[in-house]
Amino acid sequence: MEIVKDSLLVAGRIFTIFPLLLIVGMFMGKRSVGELPVFDFLVVLSLGAVVGADIADPKIEHIHTAVAIILIGLTQRLVSVLTIKWRKFGNLITFEPTVVVSQGQLIVPNLIKVKYSVDNILQMLRERDIFHLGDVDFAILEANGKLTVYKKESKSAPSLEDLGLVKQKKSASYPLIIEGKVYEDTLAYVQKDTTWLASQLQTRGLRQDDIFFASVDDNGELYISEKHSSAKLPPIHH
């Protein structure tokens, strides 16, 4: 009988706490659900922990959970207002936008700062249908972890297809060198060898150790992002 009683209690808590959670979530606004800056992420974790404990443990006073949810929602709303009114306060509790690609070059110090790897950035670019690093004028890692990309003007202009002409198929590019390491299987795939790569680097006056990232396409065109890029970074402020 005790198990049945506890089970009914848990069921009752689920049906009463979720409407309250929904109301508080609507009160906090779209920002807390859609963007998830650091503070809002912590709010969501806290709400999950409070509700989870309340549902799992019938010994916890139900009214205490309700009070905790309301207070967490009010705190989030207060912080949101303060963030809008005082920019300095907002900057203290969130990440600054960070430029990770400028003029087609990966900004290595910034990647290290935000603890993102080359693979992370390449994946995020592919999700934006960008398969060539050289097509990117600059890319910004936003405070919520999303990547904002501005393509080079030559890549953003109307395409041949838009003008009613035949569009020439563009080859995809494949990672060839990552942080100085050469992937020979990529060379084999594009039917090239290390001798070809060495001659390409020599023509550009570069050594393998100078390269942070390089890719090659089916046509054998090599694209290189150096470790120490001289690309100018656009000023980005939160």
C-alpha positions in Angstrom: 0.0 0.0 0.0 2.9 2.4 0.8 4.3 1.9 -2.8 0.9 2.7 -4.3 0.5 5.7 -2.1 4.0 7.0 -3.1 3.3 6.3 -6.8 0.0 8.3 -6.7 1.9 11.1 -4.9 4.5 11.2 -7.7 1.8 11.2 -10.4 0.1 14.0 -8.6 3.3 16.0 -8.4 3.9 15.6 -12.1 0.5 16.9 -13.1 0.8 19.8 -10.7 4.4 20.9 -11.1 4.6 20.9 -14.9 1.9 23.5 -15.4 3.7 25.7 -12.9 7.0 25.1 -14.7 5.3 26.0 -18.1 3.9 29.2 -16.6 7.3 30.2 -15.2 9.0 29.3 -18.5 6.6 31.5 -20.4 7.2 34.3 -17.8 11.0 34.1 -18.3 10.5 34.6 -22.1 11.8 33.2 -25.4 15.4 34.2 -24.6 15.7 31.7 -21.8 14.6 28.8 -24.1 16.0 29.8 -27.5 19.4 31.4 -27.0 20.6 29.8 -23.7 23.5 32.1 -22.7 25.5 30.8 -19.7 23.3 32.1 -17.0 20.1 30.9 -18.6 21.7 27.5 -19.2 22.3 27.3 -15.4 18.7 28.4 -14.7 17.4 25.5 -16.9 19.8 23.0 -15.1 18.6 24.3 -11.8 14.9 24.0 -12.7 15.5 20.4 -14.0 17.3 19.5 -10.8 14.6 20.9 -8.6 11.7 19.3 -10.5 13.5 16.0 -10.8 14.2 15.8 -7.1 10.6 16.7 -6.3 9.2 14.0 -8.6 11.6 11.3 -7.6 11.5 11.8 -3.8 8.0 11.9 -2.3 9.5 13.0 1.1 10.4 16.4 -0.3 7.8 19.0 0.6 5.9 19.8 -2.6 5.3 23.5 -1.7 9.1 24.0 -1.3 9.6 22.9 -4.9 6.9 25.3 -6.1 8.6 28.2 -4.2 12.0 27.3 -5.6 10.7 27.3 -9.2 9.0 30.7 -8.7 12.1 32.2 -7.1 14.4 30.8 -9.9 12.1 32.3 -12.5 12.0 35.7 -10.8 15.8 35.6 -10.5 16.2 34.9 -14.2 13.8 37.6 -15.1 15.6 40.1 -12.9 19.0 39.2 -14.4 17.5 39.6 -17.9 16.3 43.1 -17.1 19.7 44.1 -15.5 21.5 42.7 -18.6 19.5 44.9 -20.9 19.8 48.0 -18.7 23.5 47.7 -17.9 25.8 46.3 -20.6 28.7 45.9 -18.2 26.7 43.6 -16.0 25.6 41.6 -19.1 29.3 41.3 -20.2 30.2 39.9 -16.7 27.8 36.9 -16.9 28.2 35.8 -20.5 30.9 35.2 -23.1 32.0 37.8 -25.6 31.6 37.1 -29.3 34.9 35.8 -30.7 36.2 36.0 -34.3 37.5 32.5 -35.2 37.9 33.0 -39.0 39.1 36.2 -40.7 39.7 36.6 -44.4 39.7 32.9 -44.8 42.3 32.3 -42.1 41.6 30.5 -38.8 42.5 32.7 -35.8 44.5 30.2 -33.8 44.8 32.2 -30.5 41.1 32.7 -30.4 40.4 29.1 -31.1 42.6 28.2 -28.1 40.9 30.9 -26.0 37.4 29.5 -26.6 38.6 25.9 -26.5 37.3 25.0 -30.0 39.2 22.7 -32.3 39.6 22.9 -36.1 37.1 20.1 -36.4 34.5 21.9 -34.4 34.7 25.0 -36.7 34.7 22.9 -39.9 31.7 21.0 -38.8 29.8 24.3 -38.0 30.8 25.7 -41.4 29.5 22.5 -43.1 26.2 22.9 -41.2 26.0 26.3 -43.0 26.7 24.6 -46.4 30.2 26.0 -46.5 32.8 23.4 -47.5 35.7 25.8 -48.4 37.3 27.8 -45.6 38.5 30.3 -48.2 34.9 31.3 -48.9 34.6 32.8 -45.5 35.4 36.5 -45.0 34.9 36.2 -41.2 33.1 33.9 -38.8 32.1 34.8 -35.3 31.5 32.4 -32.4 28.6 34.0 -30.6 27.9 33.9 -26.8 25.4 31.1 -27.2 27.9 28.9 -29.1 26.4 29.4 -32.5 28.6 30.4 -35.5 27.8 33.5 -37.5 29.4 33.5 -40.9 29.9 36.3 -43.4 30.9 35.0 -46.8 33.3 36.8 -49.1 31.6 39.2 -51.6 32.7 37.1 -54.6 30.9 34.1 -53.0 27.8 36.0 -52.0 27.1 37.6 -55.4 24.4 36.3 -57.7 25.5 32.9 -59.1 25.6 31.8 -62.7 22.5 29.7 -61.9 20.7 32.9 -60.8 21.6 34.6 -64.1 20.2 31.7 -66.1 23.6 30.4 -67.1 25.1 26.9 -66.7 26.5 26.5 -63.2 29.9 24.9 -63.1 30.1 22.1 -60.5 32.3 23.0 -57.6 34.5 20.5 -56.0 34.4 19.9 -52.2 37.5 20.3 -50.2 39.0 17.7 -47.8 41.2 18.4 -44.7 44.8 17.6 -45.6 46.8 19.2 -42.8 45.5 19.8 -39.3 47.9 21.4 -36.8 50.9 20.4 -38.9 49.9 16.8 -39.3 49.5 15.5 -42.9 46.8 13.0 -43.7 48.2 10.8 -46.4 44.8 9.1 -47.0 43.5 12.5 -48.2 46.5 12.8 -50.6 45.7 9.3 -51.9 42.1 10.2 -52.4 42.9 13.2 -54.6 45.6 11.1 -56.3 48.5 13.2 -55.0 51.6 12.4 -53.0 53.9 14.0 -50.4 56.3 15.1 -53.2 53.5 17.1 -54.8 52.6 18.6 -51.4 56.2 19.5 -50.7 56.5 21.3 -54.0 53.3 23.2 -53.4 54.5 24.4 -50.0 57.9 25.3 -51.4 56.2 27.4 -54.1 54.4 29.4 -51.4 57.5 29.7 -49.2 56.0 27.7 -46.4 57.0 24.8 -44.2 54.7 22.1 -42.9 55.1 23.4 -39.4 53.9 26.8 -40.5 50.5 25.4 -41.4 47.6 25.2 -38.9 45.0 23.9 -41.4 45.1 23.0 -45.1 42.6 21.5 -47.4 42.7 20.2 -51.0 39.8 19.6 -53.5 39.3 17.1 -56.3 41.1 19.4 -58.7 44.2 19.5 -56.6 43.8 23.1 -55.5 45.4 23.6 -52.1 44.0 26.0 -49.5 46.1 27.0 -46.5 45.5 28.7 -43.2 48.8 29.5 -41.4 49.4 29.3 -37.7 50.4 32.9 -37.4 47.8 34.7 -39.6 48.2 38.4 -40.4 44.5 38.8 -41.1 42.8 41.8 -39.6 40.0 41.1 -37.1 36.8 43.1 -37.3 35.8 44.8 -34.0 33.0 42.8 -32.5 31.3 43.9 -29.2 28.6 42.2 -27.2 
